[in-house]
């Protein structure tokens, strides 16, 4: 493994260890010593990448806004739906994503670092604005307002779903979209949208299958 790749791997390993502890114990109760133990790294190795617990928290939040798995669709509104479903599928499986939300709802951490909710609102609003320009939204639908309310609702759904043993986040977000979209999408577009809770898994699988290693070890599109 090249030095640059090794450094990137180590940094990611530290971030994931910190994220796991933020999820389990919260920001205040997480310690540098705990991160060192969880990441199985030396103190010097950690400080090479992150100078403090605050730096670690900011590193987690920097990873919060991600569009991994999102691909162009016939309707911009489908891309907006896909973004919500992809995040719902990935968040329970990826400690850094779940920790970014945990830090955002932690009053002390929020006071120190803010949140990435404004960034999510911008991303969501951008897709909705494009959908409106293409005639996919009903005339009364206001992209900034929908984006703001959706980000708040999505966050609440995630927190409540944690307490529901028989429901997944993907299922709940899919239900939410099914309730919301008839009030904002034109009927012709609505009928063609896929809001299935399994859609995100399919999108990620398609993305992975589209990238295959060449005999030389390079990554290429198949």
Secondary structure, DSSP 8 states (H G I E B T S, - for coil): --HHHHHHHHHHHHHHHHHHHHHHH-TTT--HHHHHHHHT--HHHHHHH-SSHHHHHHHHHHTS---TT----SSHHHHHHHHHHHHHHHHTT-HHHHHHHHHHH-HHHHHHH--SHHHHHHHHHHHHHHHHHTT-B-TT--HHHHHHHHHHHHHHHHHHHTT-TT--HHHHHHHHHHHHGGGTB-HHHHTT----TTHHHHHHHHHHHTEEE-TTS-EEE-
